[in-house]
Amino acid sequence: MGSPKHTEVSVARQSPQRPDADEPELDETDGTLDEVEEDAERPSAREADRALWDELRIDPVEIALPAGTGFTLRAYRPARELTPTDVAERDQDDPFLARRQAVETDVEDDDEVVILDEELAAEFAEADAEEAEEADGKSRRRKPAADGDADDTADGDADAEATEEPDDAEDEDEAGDEEVPVFLSHRGKLLLFKTPESLVSFVRSGAPNDMSQLDSWNELSERVEPADIVPLDEDTYELDLVVENLRGGHDTWDSTLLIEAGEVARDIAYALRLPAVLDMLSAGSSLDDLDEALRATANGGIGGFLGRRRLKKIGAQTASLGWRTIVGKISAVVDWRD
């Protein structure tokens, strides 16, 4: 399922019929016949292209941003097999981030809270109040241990810790086995190429990048051709249209466009280590509620009806402001290559 393309539908003008109008005229001297034969062969060529990507488990991706459209590569691998991109240099070049990090060193609580507007601020305040109330209720229900029970309590705590260790190890194993995204990036920057030729030239150059750690990278660099850079519809993302679409109001919201934008934004945020974007799209956030409602609407049925009701409760201004921030943060970590 790909992103919706905005095309114009035109009605072909009717020309007077001629006796031989059923047969298209082909000038054998101008190569038109050769072009028709070449077009007929393209589907099989594209199948061969996909065989390369399927074999190496890497995909070409096309991303449209306000600054332009570019090609890159994406793959999914178990987290334990990947070394995260190094963002030290990128963060040093960001004066706002450097200043924020300097402030955080003086604060015991390192949790970063991203507040987009008053609605999100209210959500955080409500969550904090609920947590405080829950903590207060637990403290009231907790009974002080008697002196005679102190040893039993200590033994019980030790047993509990002992039983928790295997669970923690199991969780770590599961996290390591989880497949996570990796993009063609370097030092915290997403590399976007204006043309397939420039992308292939970079891959063949042997230049350092985060994808070179993949076991199939060397083979890709030897086999890939510009003609192979043909992203599937579901790997084509139009982030440049998201904010404008949200501003149009609930009746104009494009479910496919917005859902796919959320998917690639989460992937980029994880791979490029953008915690602020991950927080804005995390479970329970306003933008996550928007995503869930859009998915329910797209699925139809009673769930679609409920999804449409949920969408009407989501503020168009809040959603557009949130996505404008996300697109801006992603654009800030893009390294355009011609």
N, C-alpha and C positions, 0 to 999 in steps of 0.2 A: 504494500500500500504506500504510495508515494505522496509527496506534498502536492497540493492542488496547483496547477499551472493556470495563470490568467491569460487566456487566449481570446482572440477575437473571432467570432463566427461570421463568416461572410457568405453571401449567396453568389454562386458563379453566374456570370452573365451568359445568357443563351445566345449563341451565334447561329446564323442561318444554317440549316442542314444542307449538306451536300451529299451526293450519291455515295462518296467514299468516306463519309464522316465517321463510320463505325471503326475504321482502321486508322490508328494514329500514324501520321507521316513521320518517318525517321530518315534523316539525312545521313547516309552511310559515310559521307566524307567528313562530317563534323564530330564524329565520336559519340553521337547520342545513343546509338545502339549499344556501344560498349558500356556506357554509363548504366543503361537499363540492366544489362547482364551483371554488372558489378553490384547493383542494388539487390538483385535476386540472390547474390551470394552472401550478403551481409548477415542474415540470421545465423548461418552456420559459423561465420567468423566470430560472432559474439558468443556463441556457445563455447567455442574454443577459448575465448578470453575468460569466461567464467570458470572453465576447468582449471585454469592457472590459479585463480583466486581461491577456489574451493580446495585445491590441493595444498596450497601454502597457508590457508586459513588467515588471510589478510584481505581487506576490501578497500577499494578506492571510494572516497567520500567527497561529495561536493557540498560546500557550505557557502551560503549567501549571507553577507553581513552588510551593514550600511556603507562600508568602504569599498565593497566589491564582492565578487564571487571567486572562490578558489578551490583547488583540489588538494586533498591530503590523503593519508592512509590511516586505517584503524584496524585493530585486531583485539581479540579477547583471549586472555590466557589466565591460568590460575595465579592468584596473587603471590603465592610463594615463588613463582618463577620470574617475577618482575622486580626490577630495581626502580623505585619511583624517580621521577625526573628531579633534577637538582634545581631548586628555586632560589638558592642563596643569592646568585647574581641578579636575578630578576627582582627580588625583594629589595636589594640594595639600590637598584635604579628607581624604585618607587619611593619618593620622599614622604608621601602620606603614610605608606605602610611602615616605613622605617620609624617615623615618629610615633605611630601607634604601638609598634613593638617596644619602643623605648619606654612608653608609658606603662605597658603591661608588665615590664620587669619590676616596677615598683608596686604592683598590685598582686596580692596573694592569689586572688581568683583569676585564673587565666581564661575562663570561659568567655568567648566572644559572642556578643549579642548584636545582631543586625536588626535595626529598626528602620523599616521603610516608611511608615506613616503612622498615623494615630491608631489605625485599626490593628496593625501588628503590635504596636506598643501595648494596646489593651490586652491582646492575646498573651503576651509575655507576663503582664501584671496579673492576669487571671490565673495563669499557670503557677506563678510564684505563690499566689494566695492559697491555691489548692494544695500545693506542696507543703506550705507552712501549716495549714490546717490539719493535713494528714499527719505531719510530724508531731504536732501538738497532741493529736488524739492518741498516737502511739505512746507518747511519753506519759500520758495520763493512765493508760492501761497497763504500763509496765510496772511490775511490783519489785521493790527492792529485795534482793536475795538475803536470806537469813545467814548468820555466821556459819551455821552448820551445813548450809547448802552451798557455801562458797566454793568448796572443793569440787562438789558435783557440777556446779555451774561451769567452773573452769574446765573440768574434764569434758563436759558437754560441748563447750566452745571448741576445744581441741579436736574432738571427734567431728564436729561440724566442719571445721577447716580441713580436716583430713579427707572428708567425703567430698568437699567442694573442689579439691585440687584436680581430681580426674575430670570433673565437669569442665573446669577451666581449660584443661589441656585439650579436651574434646572440642570445645568451642574454638580454640586456636587452630586446630586441625581443619575444622570446617571452614573457618575464615581463609585459611591458606589455600583450600581447594576451590574456593569461590572464584569464578572467572570474572575478571575486571578488565576495563578497557585500557588500551594503550594507543596513543596517536603518534604520528610522525611529528615529533617535537624535539626540542633541545633546550636544556637549561630553563625549563619552565615556560617556554614559548611554543605556541602551536604554529607549525610551518604550513603556510597556505601558498599554493602555486597558481599563477594566473592561467597557465596552459599545461596540458598533459606533457608536452615536450620538456618544459622546465622541471616538472616533477620527476620524470624519468631520468633526466640529466643529473639531478641531485642524488637519486637513488644509486645510480651507477658511479657517482663520484667517490664514494667511500667516505663522505663527510660524516662527522660524528652526529649521532641522533639517538633517541631513546628506543627506536625500533631495532637498532642493530643488535640488541641482545636476544632477539628472537632466533630460534634455531632455523627458521626458513628464510631469514633475511638475505643471506649470501646467494641462495638460489634465486630469489626474486631479483636481486641486482643483476644477475646474469641473464635472466629470461625476459624481464618486463620490457614492453615496447609502448610507445605513445598510444598506439591503437588499443591497448589493453585498458587504458584509463577511461572506462565507461561505467560510472556508478549506476547501480540499480536505483529504481525510483525510491525505494525505502531508505536508500543511503544518500538521498539528496534533501538538504534541509534549507529552508528559507527563513532564517532568523531576521532578515531585513524586513519581513512583512508582518512580524508578530505584533509589534506595538501598534501599528496602524490598524490592524485587524481588531485588536482589543478596544481601541478607541471608538470603533464604529458602533459599539453597543452589543447587547446580548443577541439580538436577532441576526447579526452579521458574523458572529464568531465562527471560525472555521475549525471544526474539531480535529481534522487530520493535521492541519498546519500546526496547531497549538500542541497537540499530543506529541508529534514528532519533534517539535522544538524542545519540549521538555526532556525527551529522551536523549537527544544529542547534547543538551546543556548539562545534564547530569553526568554524561560520559566525559565531557570536556572538563567539568569541574573536578571530577575524581582524578582523571589522568594528569591534569595540569596543576592539581593541588590548589583549588580555589575554595577554601572552606566557607567563605561568605555565600557563594552561590549554592553550595550544597545545603547550607542552613536555610536559605530562602526557598529551596525546593524540597525540604525534608518533610517527612510525614507529619501531618497536623498543621502545616503552614497554610496560609491563604492560597498560595499558588498551587500547593499540593491538592487542596480542596477543589480548586478549579480543574486540575488535571483529572481527578477522580470523577467529577461531575461530567466532564467532557467525554470520558471513556464510557460512562454509563449511558449517556445520550447516544453515543455512536453505536452501542450494542442494541438499542431499541428495547421494545417490550415494556413491562412495568418498570424495569430498571431505568429505561430511557425516559419514562415519564417523570420518575423521581429525580433523575439527573437534571432534567430541564427545570424542575422546581428549585433544585439546589443552585443552578446557574443564575437564576434570577436574584438570588440572595447575595451573589458575589458582586462587589462594586467594580464597574468597568474602569474607573479611574485608578483604584487600588491595583487592579491586575496590570493595567498598562504601565503604571509607575514601577511596579515590581519587575516587569519584564524589560523595561527600558534600562533598569539598573543591571540586570543580568547580561543583556546584550552589550552594554557598555563595558562590563568587567571582562567578558570574553574577548571583545574587540581589543582591549588593552593588552592582552597577552598573545596577540597574533603577530607573527613575523611574516610579512608579505614577501614572497619571492617571485620575481618576474621570470 
